[in-house]
């Protein structure tokens, strides 16, 4: 099995686009590549005694050989996400 992740910089493959943040490229179960933002806050939410308790989850270690943990899709945190929005054929 080949490498299933790699580090990258948002916009590095398309000059003039992206925010320049460090990202992790991963694949979903169907093999679709996904840019992940490992530094975004991720919380586990649980109900306890009628309250919702939020516990911040640890971000993946970017320097680890194979990062594991929770991460947010970079499209949700990138201020320049619209640089990568695909328009459907036939739409204006």
C-alpha positions as semicolon CSV with decimal commas, in nm:
position;residue;x (nm);y (nm);z (nm)
1;X;0,000;0,000;0,000
2;X;0,132;0,346;-0,088
3;X;0,144;0,659;0,118
4;X;-0,208;0,752;0,224
5;X;-0,136;1,107;0,333
6;X;0,097;1,389;0,254
7;X;0,160;1,738;0,379
8;X;0,094;2,037;0,160
9;X;0,029;2,408;0,146
10;X;-0,313;2,539;0,049
11;X;-0,289;2,667;-0,307
12;X;0,057;2,530;-0,389
13;X;-0,065;2,343;-0,697
14;X;-0,257;2,643;-0,836
15;X;-0,046;2,961;-0,823
16;X;-0,240;3,270;-0,715
17;X;-0,496;3,070;-0,516
18;X;-0,532;2,947;-0,161
19;X;-0,444;3,085;0,178
20;X;-0,098;2,930;0,223
21;X;-0,193;2,730;0,535
22;X;-0,028;2,397;0,607
23;X;-0,269;2,111;0,532
24;X;-0,277;1,733;0,530
25;X;-0,398;1,555;0,217
26;X;-0,594;1,238;0,296
27;X;-0,842;1,017;0,113
28;X;-1,194;0,922;0,205
29;X;-1,324;0,564;0,184
30;X;-1,397;0,611;-0,189
31;X;-1,044;0,734;-0,264
32;X;-1,141;1,100;-0,306
33;X;-0,862;1,335;-0,196
34;X;-0,951;1,568;0,090
35;X;-0,752;1,866;0,224
36;X;-0,764;1,867;0,604
37;X;-0,691;2,148;0,846
38;X;-0,526;1,979;1,142
39;X;-0,512;2,295;1,352
40;X;-0,885;2,374;1,355
41;X;-1,061;2,320;1,686
42;X;-1,258;1,995;1,705
43;X;-1,480;1,913;2,003
44;X;-1,645;1,595;2,129
45;X;-1,992;1,687;2,253
46;X;-2,170;1,470;2,510
47;X;-2,492;1,514;2,706
48;X;-2,450;1,495;3,084
49;X;-2,706;1,590;3,347
50;X;-2,912;1,792;3,099
51;X;-2,609;1,987;2,973
52;X;-2,396;1,955;2,663
53;X;-2,031;1,915;2,760
54;X;-1,774;2,000;2,490
55;X;-1,424;1,857;2,521
56;X;-1,157;1,978;2,281
57;X;-0,991;1,691;2,096
58;X;-0,618;1,676;2,031
59;X;-0,508;1,778;1,684
60;X;-0,293;1,535;1,485
61;X;0,081;1,572;1,536
62;X;0,199;1,723;1,207
63;X;0,550;1,597;1,270
64;X;0,442;1,235;1,329
65;X;0,523;0,981;1,060
66;X;0,153;0,901;1,011
67;X;-0,076;1,154;1,181
68;X;-0,393;1,019;1,336
69;X;-0,670;1,196;1,518
70;X;-0,951;1,430;1,429
71;X;-0,928;1,707;1,171
72;X;-1,163;1,949;0,998
73;X;-1,192;1,971;0,621
74;X;-0,985;2,270;0,510
75;X;-1,268;2,397;0,286
76;X;-1,452;2,489;0,609
77;X;-1,167;2,700;0,747
78;X;-0,994;2,843;0,439
79;X;-1,063;3,214;0,383
80;X;-1,002;3,154;0,011
81;X;-1,212;2,839;-0,029
82;X;-1,398;3,001;-0,318
83;X;-1,071;2,980;-0,518
84;X;-1,138;2,607;-0,542
85;X;-1,514;2,598;-0,594
86;X;-1,606;2,410;-0,906
87;X;-1,892;2,543;-1,116
88;X;-2,118;2,294;-1,289
89;X;-2,114;2,284;-1,667
90;X;-2,379;2,505;-1,815
91;X;-2,403;2,732;-1,510
92;X;-2,304;3,096;-1,520
